[in-house]
Amino acid sequence: MSDTRLPGSNGNHNALVQKVWNYAHVLRDQGVSYGDYIEQITYLLFLKMDQEREDLL
């Protein structure tokens, strides 16, 4: 994912929300079940948050 830090900019928040929906649509269109694509997107968000936390240290 590109730089979409949430604090301080609503534009970055909107960009992140749009990316999440785009990933959800791709997974859904590939036949991935709702529960499975929620799990995958949650994991991607976790990795993004971990990366941002590491960048701050």
N, C-alpha and C positions, 0 to 999 in steps of 0.2 A: 504494500500500500504506500501511497505517497504521503507527504507530510500533511496530516489533517489533525493537528492538535486542537483540542476543544477549547481550552481556556482562552478567553480574550477575543474570540472572533466567531460570530454567528455564521459567517460564510464557510468557515472550516467545518463547523458542525453540520451544516446543510450538505456539504460535499461528502462528508462521511456517511450521512444518512442515505444519500443517493447511491453511494458505492455499495452499502449493505443491501439495498433493494436490488441493485443490479446483480450482485452475487446471488441473491435469493432467486431471482428470475432465471438466471443461467442454470442453477442447480435444479430448480423446478422443471424447467424445459428439458433437462436431461433425464427426467424420470426419478429424481431423488425425492424421497418422501419428505413431508413437512418436518417431522421430528428430526430426520437425519440432516436436512439442510439447516435447521436451527442450530443443531449441534456443531456443524462445520463453521457456520458464521460466528457462533459464540467463541469457538477456538481461535478463529482469525482475529477477532476483537481482543481476546486475551493476549495473543502474540503482539499485536499492535501496542497495547497498553504496556506490556513488559518492555518492548523496545523503547518507548518514550520514557519510561522510568529509568532505564539504563542510560539513555542519552542525557538525562538530568544529573546523573551522578558523576 
